[in-house]
Amino acid sequence: MPVSTTWSILDMTHMDADGGVINAKWQCVAQNDSGPERAVWGGESNFTYDPSAPDFTPYADLTETQVIGWVKDQLGAEEVAAIQTDRVAKVDAQIQMNNEESTGLPWETA
């Protein structure tokens, strides 16, 4: 059963004056593609920005993909991989447990 991971931004704090983002709350969700098993890891990333930088993007023009990129850059490739690997392992363990346990009564027919 394949398990996929999805990163998302839950909330951000930005400066009203210039639209610079100073904080993002994020999560990584691993989900069994064919069942209910899932595992979530979340955190916060703080940013320092320069509104005069040529690559500055005002708050109103940001995309979730761009902010996820900032988060992953800040975490680093090894930490991103570790988070995803850990969450997938948690889902795999849930799948294994669900495949080993059943509920019901033997005298009931399906």
TORTOR-41267 format. One record per residue: residue number from 1; residue in three letters; y negated, z negated, x of N, C-alpha, C in turn. Coordinates in Angstrom, 1 decimal. Atoms other than C-alpha are relative to their C-alpha. Layout:
BEGIN
@num: NUM&residu: ALA&n.py: Y&n.pz: Z&n.px: X&ca.py: Y&ca.pz: Z&ca.px: X&c.py: Y&c.pz: Z&c.px: X
...
END
This chain:
BEGIN
@num: 1&residu: MET&n.py: 1.2&n.pz: 0.0&n.px: 0.8&ca.py: 0.0&ca.pz: 0.0&ca.px: 0.0&c.py: -1.2&c.pz: 0.0&c.px: 0.9
@num: 2&residu: PRO&n.py: 1.2&n.pz: 0.0&n.px: -0.8&ca.py: -3.2&ca.pz: 1.0&ca.px: 1.6&c.py: -1.1&c.pz: -1.0&c.px: -0.4
@num: 3&residu: VAL&n.py: 1.1&n.pz: 1.0&n.px: 0.2&ca.py: -6.0&ca.pz: -1.5&ca.px: 2.0&c.py: -1.3&c.pz: 0.6&c.px: 0.6
@num: 4&residu: SER&n.py: 1.3&n.pz: -0.6&n.px: -0.5&ca.py: -9.6&ca.pz: -0.3&ca.px: 2.3&c.py: -1.0&c.pz: -1.1&c.px: 0.1
@num: 5&residu: THR&n.py: 1.1&n.pz: 0.9&n.px: -0.2&ca.py: -12.7&ca.pz: -2.1&ca.px: 3.5&c.py: -1.3&c.pz: 0.6&c.px: -0.4
@num: 6&residu: THR&n.py: 1.3&n.pz: -0.5&n.px: 0.5&ca.py: -16.2&ca.pz: -1.7&ca.px: 2.0&c.py: -1.0&c.pz: -1.1&c.px: 0.4
@num: 7&residu: TRP&n.py: 1.1&n.pz: 0.8&n.px: -0.3&ca.py: -19.4&ca.pz: -3.1&ca.px: 3.4&c.py: -1.1&c.pz: 0.2&c.px: -1.0
@num: 8&residu: SER&n.py: 1.2&n.pz: -0.1&n.px: 0.9&ca.py: -22.4&ca.pz: -3.9&ca.px: 1.2&c.py: -1.0&c.pz: -1.0&c.px: 0.3
@num: 9&residu: ILE&n.py: 1.2&n.pz: 0.9&n.px: -0.1&ca.py: -25.8&ca.pz: -5.5&ca.px: 1.2&c.py: -0.2&c.pz: -0.7&c.px: -1.3
@num: 10&residu: LEU&n.py: 0.2&n.pz: 0.8&n.px: 1.2&ca.py: -26.2&ca.pz: -8.3&ca.px: -1.3&c.py: -1.4&c.pz: -0.3&c.px: -0.4
@num: 11&residu: ASP&n.py: 1.4&n.pz: 0.4&n.px: 0.2&ca.py: -29.8&ca.pz: -9.2&ca.px: -0.8&c.py: -0.8&c.pz: 0.2&c.px: 1.3
@num: 12&residu: MET&n.py: 0.8&n.pz: -0.1&n.px: -1.2&ca.py: -32.7&ca.pz: -8.7&ca.px: 1.6&c.py: -1.3&c.pz: -0.8&c.px: -0.2
@num: 13&residu: THR&n.py: 1.3&n.pz: 0.6&n.px: 0.0&ca.py: -35.9&ca.pz: -10.6&ca.px: 2.5&c.py: -0.9&c.pz: 0.9&c.px: 0.8
@num: 14&residu: HIS&n.py: 1.0&n.pz: -0.9&n.px: -0.7&ca.py: -38.9&ca.pz: -8.4&ca.px: 3.5&c.py: -1.4&c.pz: -0.6&c.px: -0.1
@num: 15&residu: MET&n.py: 1.4&n.pz: 0.4&n.px: 0.0&ca.py: -42.5&ca.pz: -8.9&ca.px: 4.2&c.py: -0.8&c.pz: 0.9&c.px: -1.0
@num: 16&residu: ASP&n.py: 0.7&n.pz: -0.7&n.px: 1.0&ca.py: -44.8&ca.pz: -7.9&ca.px: 1.3&c.py: -1.1&c.pz: 0.9&c.px: 0.7
@num: 17&residu: ALA&n.py: 1.1&n.pz: -0.8&n.px: -0.6&ca.py: -47.6&ca.pz: -6.7&ca.px: 3.6&c.py: 0.3&c.pz: 1.3&c.px: 0.5
@num: 18&residu: ASP&n.py: -0.3&n.pz: -1.3&n.px: -0.6&ca.py: -45.8&ca.pz: -4.0&ca.px: 5.5&c.py: 1.4&c.pz: 0.5&c.px: -0.3
@num: 19&residu: GLY&n.py: -1.3&n.pz: -0.4&n.px: 0.4&ca.py: -42.3&ca.pz: -3.8&ca.px: 4.0&c.py: 1.1&c.pz: -0.2&c.px: 1.1
@num: 20&residu: GLY&n.py: -1.0&n.pz: 0.3&n.px: -1.1&ca.py: -40.5&ca.pz: -5.0&ca.px: 7.2&c.py: 1.1&c.pz: -0.9&c.px: -0.5
@num: 21&residu: VAL&n.py: -1.2&n.pz: 0.8&n.px: 0.4&ca.py: -37.0&ca.pz: -6.4&ca.px: 6.6&c.py: 0.2&c.pz: -1.1&c.px: 1.1
@num: 22&residu: ILE&n.py: -0.3&n.pz: 1.1&n.px: -1.0&ca.py: -36.4&ca.pz: -9.8&ca.px: 8.2&c.py: 1.4&c.pz: -0.7&c.px: -0.2
@num: 23&residu: ASN&n.py: -1.3&n.pz: 0.6&n.px: 0.2&ca.py: -33.1&ca.pz: -10.8&ca.px: 6.7&c.py: 0.8&c.pz: 0.9&c.px: -1.0
@num: 24&residu: ALA&n.py: -0.9&n.pz: -0.6&n.px: 0.9&ca.py: -30.1&ca.pz: -9.2&ca.px: 5.0&c.py: 1.3&c.pz: -0.8&c.px: -0.2
@num: 25&residu: LYS&n.py: -1.2&n.pz: 0.7&n.px: 0.3&ca.py: -27.2&ca.pz: -10.9&ca.px: 3.3&c.py: 1.0&c.pz: 1.1&c.px: -0.3
@num: 26&residu: TRP&n.py: -1.0&n.pz: -1.0&n.px: 0.0&ca.py: -24.0&ca.pz: -8.8&ca.px: 3.6&c.py: 1.4&c.pz: -0.5&c.px: -0.3
@num: 27&residu: GLN&n.py: -1.4&n.pz: 0.3&n.px: 0.1&ca.py: -20.3&ca.pz: -8.7&ca.px: 2.8&c.py: 0.9&c.pz: 1.1&c.px: 0.3
@num: 28&residu: CYS&n.py: -1.0&n.pz: -1.0&n.px: -0.2&ca.py: -17.2&ca.pz: -6.9&ca.px: 3.8&c.py: 1.2&c.pz: -0.4&c.px: -0.9
@num: 29&residu: VAL&n.py: -1.1&n.pz: 0.2&n.px: 1.0&ca.py: -14.5&ca.pz: -6.6&ca.px: 1.1&c.py: 1.2&c.pz: 0.9&c.px: 0.4
@num: 30&residu: ALA&n.py: -1.3&n.pz: -0.8&n.px: -0.1&ca.py: -10.9&ca.pz: -5.6&ca.px: 1.8&c.py: 0.7&c.pz: -0.1&c.px: -1.3
@num: 31&residu: GLN&n.py: -0.5&n.pz: -0.1&n.px: 1.3&ca.py: -9.2&ca.pz: -4.4&ca.px: -1.3&c.py: 1.3&c.pz: 0.8&c.px: 0.0
@num: 32&residu: ASN&n.py: -1.2&n.pz: -0.7&n.px: 0.2&ca.py: -5.6&ca.pz: -3.4&ca.px: -2.1&c.py: -0.3&c.pz: 1.2&c.px: -0.9
@num: 33&residu: ASP&n.py: 0.4&n.pz: -1.2&n.px: 0.8&ca.py: -6.1&ca.pz: 0.2&ca.px: -3.3&c.py: 0.9&c.pz: 0.2&c.px: -1.3
@num: 34&residu: SER&n.py: -0.8&n.pz: -0.2&n.px: 1.2&ca.py: -3.3&ca.pz: -0.2&ca.px: -5.9&c.py: 0.4&c.pz: -1.4&c.px: -0.6
@num: 35&residu: GLY&n.py: -0.3&n.pz: 1.3&n.px: 0.5&ca.py: -3.5&ca.pz: -3.9&ca.px: -6.8&c.py: -1.2&c.pz: -0.9&c.px: 0.0
@num: 36&residu: PRO&n.py: 1.2&n.pz: 0.9&n.px: 0.1&ca.py: -5.7&ca.pz: -6.9&ca.px: -7.4&c.py: -0.3&c.pz: -0.8&c.px: 1.3
@num: 37&residu: GLU&n.py: 0.3&n.pz: 0.8&n.px: -1.2&ca.py: -5.5&ca.pz: -8.4&ca.px: -3.9&c.py: -1.2&c.pz: 0.4&c.px: 0.7
@num: 38&residu: ARG&n.py: 1.3&n.pz: -0.3&n.px: -0.7&ca.py: -8.8&ca.pz: -8.7&ca.px: -2.1&c.py: -0.4&c.pz: -1.2&c.px: 0.8
@num: 39&residu: ALA&n.py: 0.5&n.pz: 1.0&n.px: -0.8&ca.py: -10.5&ca.pz: -10.7&ca.px: 0.6&c.py: -1.4&c.pz: 0.3&c.px: 0.4
@num: 40&residu: VAL&n.py: 1.4&n.pz: -0.3&n.px: -0.3&ca.py: -14.2&ca.pz: -11.1&ca.px: 1.3&c.py: -0.5&c.pz: -0.9&c.px: 1.2
@num: 41&residu: TRP&n.py: 0.7&n.pz: 0.7&n.px: -1.1&ca.py: -16.2&ca.pz: -12.1&ca.px: 4.4&c.py: -1.5&c.pz: 0.4&c.px: -0.1
@num: 42&residu: GLY&n.py: 1.5&n.pz: -0.3&n.px: 0.1&ca.py: -20.0&ca.pz: -12.4&ca.px: 4.3&c.py: -0.8&c.pz: -0.8&c.px: 1.0
@num: 43&residu: GLY&n.py: 0.9&n.pz: 0.6&n.px: -0.9&ca.py: -22.9&ca.pz: -13.4&ca.px: 6.3&c.py: -1.4&c.pz: 0.4&c.px: -0.2
@num: 44&residu: GLU&n.py: 1.4&n.pz: -0.4&n.px: 0.0&ca.py: -26.6&ca.pz: -13.0&ca.px: 7.1&c.py: -0.3&c.pz: 0.5&c.px: 1.3
@num: 45&residu: SER&n.py: 0.6&n.pz: -0.5&n.px: -1.2&ca.py: -28.4&ca.pz: -11.0&ca.px: 9.7&c.py: -1.5&c.pz: -0.1&c.px: -0.1
@num: 46&residu: ASN&n.py: 1.4&n.pz: 0.1&n.px: -0.1&ca.py: -31.9&ca.pz: -11.6&ca.px: 10.8&c.py: -0.5&c.pz: 1.1&c.px: 0.9
@num: 47&residu: PHE&n.py: 0.5&n.pz: -1.2&n.px: -0.7&ca.py: -34.1&ca.pz: -8.8&ca.px: 12.1&c.py: -1.4&c.pz: -0.3&c.px: 0.4
@num: 48&residu: THR&n.py: 1.4&n.pz: -0.1&n.px: -0.4&ca.py: -37.3&ca.pz: -8.4&ca.px: 14.1&c.py: -0.4&c.pz: 1.4&c.px: 0.0
@num: 49&residu: TYR&n.py: 0.4&n.pz: -1.4&n.px: 0.1&ca.py: -39.2&ca.pz: -5.3&ca.px: 13.4&c.py: -1.4&c.pz: 0.2&c.px: 0.5
@num: 50&residu: ASP&n.py: 1.3&n.pz: -0.4&n.px: -0.5&ca.py: -42.2&ca.pz: -3.4&ca.px: 14.6&c.py: -0.5&c.pz: 1.1&c.px: -0.9
@num: 51&residu: PRO&n.py: 0.5&n.pz: -1.1&n.px: 0.9&ca.py: -44.2&ca.pz: -1.5&ca.px: 11.9&c.py: -0.6&c.pz: 1.1&c.px: 0.6
@num: 52&residu: SER&n.py: 0.6&n.pz: -1.1&n.px: -0.7&ca.py: -45.8&ca.pz: 0.6&ca.px: 14.5&c.py: 1.0&c.pz: 0.9&c.px: 0.7
@num: 53&residu: ALA&n.py: -1.0&n.pz: -0.8&n.px: -0.7&ca.py: -42.5&ca.pz: 1.9&ca.px: 15.9&c.py: 0.2&c.pz: 1.3&c.px: -0.8
@num: 54&residu: PRO&n.py: -0.2&n.pz: -1.3&n.px: 0.7&ca.py: -41.8&ca.pz: 5.6&ca.px: 15.2&c.py: 1.2&c.pz: 0.0&c.px: -0.9
@num: 55&residu: ASP&n.py: -1.2&n.pz: 0.0&n.px: 0.9&ca.py: -38.4&ca.pz: 4.8&ca.px: 13.6&c.py: -0.1&c.pz: -1.1&c.px: -1.1
@num: 56&residu: PHE&n.py: 0.2&n.pz: 1.0&n.px: 1.0&ca.py: -39.8&ca.pz: 2.1&ca.px: 11.3&c.py: 0.2&c.pz: 0.6&c.px: -1.4
@num: 57&residu: THR&n.py: -0.1&n.pz: -0.5&n.px: 1.4&ca.py: -38.7&ca.pz: 2.6&ca.px: 7.7&c.py: -0.5&c.pz: -1.1&c.px: -1.0
@num: 58&residu: PRO&n.py: 0.5&n.pz: 1.0&n.px: 1.0&ca.py: -40.6&ca.pz: 0.8&ca.px: 4.9&c.py: 1.1&c.pz: -0.4&c.px: -1.0
@num: 59&residu: TYR&n.py: -1.0&n.pz: 0.5&n.px: 0.9&ca.py: -38.7&ca.pz: -1.3&ca.px: 2.5&c.py: 0.4&c.pz: 0.9&c.px: -1.1
@num: 60&residu: ALA&n.py: -0.2&n.pz: -0.9&n.px: 1.2&ca.py: -39.1&ca.pz: 1.1&ca.px: -0.4&c.py: 0.8&c.pz: 1.3&c.px: 0.4
@num: 61&residu: ASP&n.py: -0.7&n.pz: -1.2&n.px: -0.5&ca.py: -37.5&ca.pz: 3.9&ca.px: 1.7&c.py: 1.3&c.pz: -0.2&c.px: 0.6
@num: 62&residu: LEU&n.py: -1.3&n.pz: 0.3&n.px: -0.7&ca.py: -34.5&ca.pz: 2.1&ca.px: 3.0&c.py: 1.2&c.pz: 0.4&c.px: -0.9
@num: 63&residu: THR&n.py: -1.3&n.pz: -0.2&n.px: 0.7&ca.py: -30.9&ca.pz: 2.9&ca.px: 2.0&c.py: 1.0&c.pz: -1.1&c.px: 0.4
@num: 64&residu: GLU&n.py: -1.0&n.pz: 1.0&n.px: -0.4&ca.py: -28.0&ca.pz: 0.6&ca.px: 1.9&c.py: 0.8&c.pz: 0.4&c.px: 1.2
@num: 65&residu: THR&n.py: -0.7&n.pz: -0.5&n.px: -1.2&ca.py: -26.2&ca.pz: 2.7&ca.px: 4.5&c.py: -0.8&c.pz: -0.3&c.px: 1.2
@num: 66&residu: GLN&n.py: 0.8&n.pz: 0.3&n.px: -1.2&ca.py: -29.1&ca.pz: 2.3&ca.px: 6.9&c.py: 0.0&c.pz: -1.5&c.px: 0.3
@num: 67&residu: VAL&n.py: 0.0&n.pz: 1.4&n.px: -0.3&ca.py: -29.2&ca.pz: -1.5&ca.px: 6.5&c.py: 1.4&c.pz: -0.5&c.px: 0.4
@num: 68&residu: ILE&n.py: -1.3&n.pz: 0.3&n.px: -0.5&ca.py: -25.4&ca.pz: -1.7&ca.px: 6.9&c.py: 0.1&c.pz: 0.4&c.px: 1.4
@num: 69&residu: GLY&n.py: 0.0&n.pz: -0.4&n.px: -1.4&ca.py: -25.9&ca.pz: 0.2&ca.px: 10.1&c.py: -0.7&c.pz: -1.0&c.px: 0.9
@num: 70&residu: TRP&n.py: 0.7&n.pz: 1.0&n.px: -0.8&ca.py: -28.4&ca.pz: -2.4&ca.px: 11.3&c.py: 0.9&c.pz: -1.3&c.px: 0.2
@num: 71&residu: VAL&n.py: -0.9&n.pz: 1.1&n.px: 0.0&ca.py: -25.9&ca.pz: -5.2&ca.px: 10.4&c.py: 1.1&c.pz: 0.2&c.px: 1.0
@num: 72&residu: LYS&n.py: -1.1&n.pz: -0.3&n.px: -0.9&ca.py: -23.0&ca.pz: -3.5&ca.px: 12.2&c.py: -0.5&c.pz: 0.0&c.px: 1.4
@num: 73&residu: ASP&n.py: 0.5&n.pz: -0.1&n.px: -1.3&ca.py: -25.2&ca.pz: -2.8&ca.px: 15.2&c.py: -0.2&c.pz: -1.4&c.px: 0.6
@num: 74&residu: GLN&n.py: 0.3&n.pz: 1.3&n.px: -0.4&ca.py: -26.3&ca.pz: -6.4&ca.px: 15.4&c.py: 1.3&c.pz: -0.8&c.px: 0.3
@num: 75&residu: LEU&n.py: -1.3&n.pz: 0.7&n.px: -0.2&ca.py: -22.7&ca.pz: -7.7&ca.px: 15.0&c.py: 0.8&c.pz: 0.5&c.px: 1.2
@num: 76&residu: GLY&n.py: -0.7&n.pz: -0.7&n.px: -1.1&ca.py: -21.3&ca.pz: -5.2&ca.px: 17.6&c.py: 1.3&c.pz: 0.5&c.px: -0.5
@num: 77&residu: ALA&n.py: -1.2&n.pz: -0.7&n.px: 0.4&ca.py: -18.3&ca.pz: -3.0&ca.px: 17.3&c.py: 1.2&c.pz: -0.9&c.px: 0.0
@num: 78&residu: GLU&n.py: -1.2&n.pz: 0.9&n.px: -0.1&ca.py: -15.8&ca.pz: -5.7&ca.px: 18.4&c.py: 0.0&c.pz: -1.0&c.px: -1.2
@num: 79&residu: GLU&n.py: 0.1&n.pz: 1.0&n.px: 1.1&ca.py: -17.0&ca.pz: -8.2&ca.px: 15.7&c.py: 0.2&c.pz: 0.7&c.px: -1.3
@num: 80&residu: VAL&n.py: -0.2&n.pz: -0.8&n.px: 1.2&ca.py: -17.1&ca.pz: -5.5&ca.px: 13.0&c.py: 1.5&c.pz: 0.2&c.px: -0.2
@num: 81&residu: ALA&n.py: -1.4&n.pz: -0.2&n.px: 0.0&ca.py: -13.5&ca.pz: -4.6&ca.px: 13.9&c.py: 0.8&c.pz: -1.2&c.px: -0.3
@num: 82&residu: ALA&n.py: -0.7&n.pz: 1.3&n.px: 0.2&ca.py: -12.4&ca.pz: -8.2&ca.px: 14.0&c.py: -0.1&c.pz: -0.5&c.px: -1.5
@num: 83&residu: ILE&n.py: 0.2&n.pz: 0.4&n.px: 1.4&ca.py: -13.9&ca.pz: -8.9&ca.px: 10.5&c.py: 0.9&c.pz: 0.8&c.px: -0.9
@num: 84&residu: GLN&n.py: -0.8&n.pz: -0.9&n.px: 0.9&ca.py: -12.2&ca.pz: -5.9&ca.px: 9.0&c.py: 1.5&c.pz: -0.3&c.px: 0.2
@num: 85&residu: THR&n.py: -1.4&n.pz: 0.3&n.px: -0.3&ca.py: -8.9&ca.pz: -6.6&ca.px: 10.7&c.py: 0.5&c.pz: -1.3&c.px: -0.6
@num: 86&residu: ASP&n.py: -0.3&n.pz: 1.3&n.px: 0.6&ca.py: -9.0&ca.pz: -10.2&ca.px: 9.5&c.py: 0.1&c.pz: 0.1&c.px: -1.5
@num: 87&residu: ARG&n.py: 0.0&n.pz: -0.1&n.px: 1.5&ca.py: -9.8&ca.pz: -9.3&ca.px: 5.9&c.py: 1.2&c.pz: 0.8&c.px: -0.4
@num: 88&residu: VAL&n.py: -1.1&n.pz: -0.8&n.px: 0.3&ca.py: -7.1&ca.pz: -6.6&ca.px: 5.9&c.py: 1.3&c.pz: -0.9&c.px: 0.1
@num: 89&residu: ALA&n.py: -1.1&n.pz: 0.9&n.px: -0.2&ca.py: -4.6&ca.pz: -9.2&ca.px: 7.2&c.py: 0.2&c.pz: -0.9&c.px: -1.2
@num: 90&residu: LYS&n.py: -0.1&n.pz: 0.9&n.px: 1.2&ca.py: -5.5&ca.pz: -11.6&ca.px: 4.4&c.py: 0.5&c.pz: 0.7&c.px: -1.2
@num: 91&residu: VAL&n.py: -0.5&n.pz: -0.7&n.px: 1.1&ca.py: -4.9&ca.pz: -8.9&ca.px: 1.8&c.py: 1.4&c.pz: 0.4&c.px: 0.2
@num: 92&residu: ASP&n.py: -1.5&n.pz: -0.2&n.px: -0.2&ca.py: -1.6&ca.pz: -7.9&ca.px: 3.4&c.py: 0.8&c.pz: -1.2&c.px: -0.3
@num: 93&residu: ALA&n.py: -0.8&n.pz: 1.2&n.px: 0.3&ca.py: -0.5&ca.pz: -11.5&ca.px: 3.2&c.py: 0.1&c.pz: -0.3&c.px: -1.5
@num: 94&residu: GLN&n.py: 0.0&n.pz: 0.2&n.px: 1.4&ca.py: -1.5&ca.pz: -11.7&ca.px: -0.4&c.py: 1.0&c.pz: 1.0&c.px: -0.7
@num: 95&residu: ILE&n.py: -1.0&n.pz: -1.0&n.px: 0.5&ca.py: 0.5&ca.pz: -8.5&ca.px: -1.1&c.py: 1.4&c.pz: -0.4&c.px: 0.3
@num: 96&residu: GLN&n.py: -1.3&n.pz: 0.5&n.px: -0.4&ca.py: 3.5&ca.pz: -9.9&ca.px: 0.8&c.py: 0.4&c.pz: -1.1&c.px: -0.9
@num: 97&residu: MET&n.py: -0.4&n.pz: 1.1&n.px: 0.9&ca.py: 3.4&ca.pz: -13.1&ca.px: -1.2&c.py: 0.2&c.pz: 0.4&c.px: -1.4
@num: 98&residu: ASN&n.py: -0.2&n.pz: -0.5&n.px: 1.4&ca.py: 3.0&ca.pz: -11.3&ca.px: -4.5&c.py: 1.3&c.pz: 0.8&c.px: -0.1
@num: 99&residu: ASN&n.py: -1.3&n.pz: -0.7&n.px: 0.0&ca.py: 6.1&ca.pz: -9.2&ca.px: -3.6&c.py: 1.2&c.pz: -0.9&c.px: 0.1
@num: 100&residu: GLU&n.py: -1.1&n.pz: 1.0&n.px: -0.2&ca.py: 8.1&ca.pz: -12.3&ca.px: -2.9&c.py: 0.1&c.pz: -1.0&c.px: -1.2
@num: 101&residu: GLU&n.py: 0.0&n.pz: 1.0&n.px: 1.1&ca.py: 7.2&ca.pz: -14.3&ca.px: -6.0&c.py: -0.2&c.pz: 0.8&c.px: -1.3
@num: 102&residu: SER&n.py: 0.1&n.pz: -0.6&n.px: 1.3&ca.py: 7.6&ca.pz: -13.4&ca.px: -9.7&c.py: -0.2&c.pz: -1.1&c.px: -1.0
@num: 103&residu: THR&n.py: 0.1&n.pz: 0.9&n.px: 1.1&ca.py: 6.8&ca.pz: -15.1&ca.px: -12.9&c.py: 0.7&c.pz: 0.5&c.px: -1.2
@num: 104&residu: GLY&n.py: -0.6&n.pz: -0.4&n.px: 1.2&ca.py: 8.4&ca.pz: -15.0&ca.px: -16.3&c.py: 1.2&c.pz: -0.9&c.px: -0.3
@num: 105&residu: LEU&n.py: -1.2&n.pz: 0.7&n.px: 0.4&ca.py: 11.5&ca.pz: -16.2&ca.px: -18.1&c.py: 1.2&c.pz: 0.9&c.px: -0.1
@num: 106&residu: PRO&n.py: -1.2&n.pz: -0.9&n.px: -0.1&ca.py: 15.0&ca.pz: -14.8&ca.px: -17.6&c.py: 0.5&c.pz: 0.4&c.px: -1.4
@num: 107&residu: TRP&n.py: -0.6&n.pz: -0.3&n.px: 1.4&ca.py: 15.8&ca.pz: -14.8&ca.px: -21.4&c.py: -1.0&c.pz: 0.9&c.px: -0.7
@num: 108&residu: GLU&n.py: 0.9&n.pz: -1.0&n.px: 0.6&ca.py: 12.7&ca.pz: -12.6&ca.px: -22.2&c.py: 0.4&c.pz: 1.4&c.px: 0.5
@num: 109&residu: THR&n.py: -0.2&n.pz: -1.4&n.px: -0.4&ca.py: 13.3&ca.pz: -8.9&ca.px: -22.2&c.py: -1.3&c.pz: 0.7&c.px: 0.0
@num: 110&residu: ALA&n.py: 1.2&n.pz: -0.7&n.px: -0.2&ca.py: 10.7&ca.pz: -6.5&ca.px: -21.1&c.py: -0.1&c.pz: 1.1&c.px: -1.1
END
